[in-house]
Structures are given as structure tokens and as C-alpha cells.
């Protein structure tokens, strides 16, 4: 995967249990190569509690490593998953 050249990454597609292995690896790589990263979630078409947990975990790992991870533009799928799981939308 090419080096991260910008501090914004637009995620698209599904962020569900079935895609966790792929997303986990990609997020780990991106957060390891940037001191500050924004995840734009406008293109996420499906999400579940596992996808939300992955985002929370990625943010926690970034913070523990002295990096910044911002989450922006929550898609309707992310908003619905957060509402059904009781996640605050400011995660």
C-alpha cells in the first residue's frame, strides 16, 4: 500500500464483522504511518457494533501511541449502528 500522503482517509463500503480482518489491518497500517489522521466515514454503506468497536479501538491505540485520530462525516449507516448499539455519536 502506498505511503499516506494526506491526513484524511475516506472509508467506503461495509464496516461489519465480515470485513473486520481487512479493515483492522488497513487501519493499523494507516494509523502507524501518520501522526494525525482523519477518518471520513461518509462512504460507509453498512456498519455494525463490531465496526464501531474497531473505530473506538483504533482511536484508543492512536492516542496511546501519541497520535491523533479524528472521525468525521458519519454516514447514515454509522449513525444507525451507533444508535442501535447505544454508542455516543462523538466516539
ZIPE-V158589 format. One record per helix or strand. SS is the DSSP state (helix for helix, strand for strand). FROM is the first residue (numbers start at 0). LEN is the number of residues. If there is no record, write none. Layout:
ss & from & len
SS & FROM & LEN
SS & FROM & LEN
This chain:
ss & from & len
strand & 7 & 8
helix & 16 & 17
strand & 35 & 12
helix & 48 & 16
strand & 67 & 5
helix & 75 & 10
